[in-house]
Amino acid sequence: MSIKAYIFTMLLGVLAANGMAASPPNVILINCDDLGYGDLGCYGAKDLRTPHLDRMANEGTRFTDFSVTSALCTPSRAALMTGKYPGRVGLATGVLRPDATGGLASSEITLAEVVKQRGYTTGCIGKWHLGFVKGMRPMDQGFDSYYGVLHNLDKFETVVFEKEGGMPVLRGDKVEKRPAVPAEMTELYTAEALKFIEMNREKPFFLYLGHAMPHIPFDASPRFKDKSARGLYGDCIEELDDSTGQILDKLRKLGLAEKTLVIFTSDNGPERRTPGTAGVLRGTKHTVMEGGLRVPFIAWWPGQVPAGRVSDDFISSLDILPTVAKLSGADLPKDLKLDGMDIAPVLLGKTGNRSPRTTLYSLYGLNKNRSESFRDNQWKLHLSAPPQLYNLASDIGETNNVASQHTELVQRLTEAAVQVRKATNIPNP
Ligand code: MG
């Protein structure tokens, strides 16, 4: 071996030991909307067929303790895009309706802006929900391209576009089609994702795919309609599974599998009064119960993310941004206050590396609908009156309130939650 080759090999070893791949990986982040913890075969659904996601989990790592910060679209996405508690960016509660003038400030550093500095091509497909006026749309926030519906397709949002002929599907800033048809969305987004991958096969890319499904009004294309054992909702999940299969197949076919980290997850748990299920977990979207916050999280990167592993490491959507920064080799500003932590060593299964995360604060609503929780490892405190404390290690369904047996712990976690409130601009109740 020549001295040059030797030094190069050593360098690769050092990079690998630091949890960083030799060349920055492509990143595809697939974020479903309101998909529950129990909605996939590999997470225990017995009635639905999700062979592609089950295979993805077999070829990668399935995480069983991944939580979002908030069981609601806008706050959850704000945390995912910035690595900050949504309160820090002024989006702690409520969803942004299409006529909102507020949103994620352009001064915030997004996932797309992080990888942009490393020369990535960045694409956003699908739902955004983080601001719709100039300065706040995906292409103002680090994305080179945008395709999709920025909003929800429910009647609270479609009503805003009634006079204009319905909800617009945008390409960049231009209306490509209207009205958006729920049954078509997964198919449209999948085709767009495959095109994006094909077009950017030669250079590093970041693709954020924010599916419209299975958010209400859920629907599926003719190929999937009336095919599942759980009605239209199930059809919709099976179509999302097929979509992910097509994306992974495209990567394999283009020889990009070993160069691409793919993450499949959801922005929050299942909607109330839908066939969506959080499985063994209690609660739904719009709560701070595990059923609202804990969602599927599958990481796939052949040769890098260990295959066939199930990890119970405690991780959060907050951790995606610092982790992608690390994997891509991007620097974050020294004064950037993040709530997320680099979990690259956990993703890559480096021996002995447990997740650095120990706590997670969650909030839903303000005033009379407010609910709030604070996790510390296996302990989960609901800051209700009276407080409820659950030991998730033995009681994942949050059914046995042990607050009265652990008054000091309740006190300590309450104080810790108050500190997070203070740091992230959440008023005390
Ligand atoms: Mg949602």
Boltz pocket constraint, residues with backbone or C-beta under 6 A from the ligand:
constraints:
  - pocket:
      binder: B
      contacts: [[A, 32], [A, 33], [A, 34], [A, 72], [A, 73], [A, 215], [A, 267], [A, 268], [A, 269]]
      max_distance: 6.0
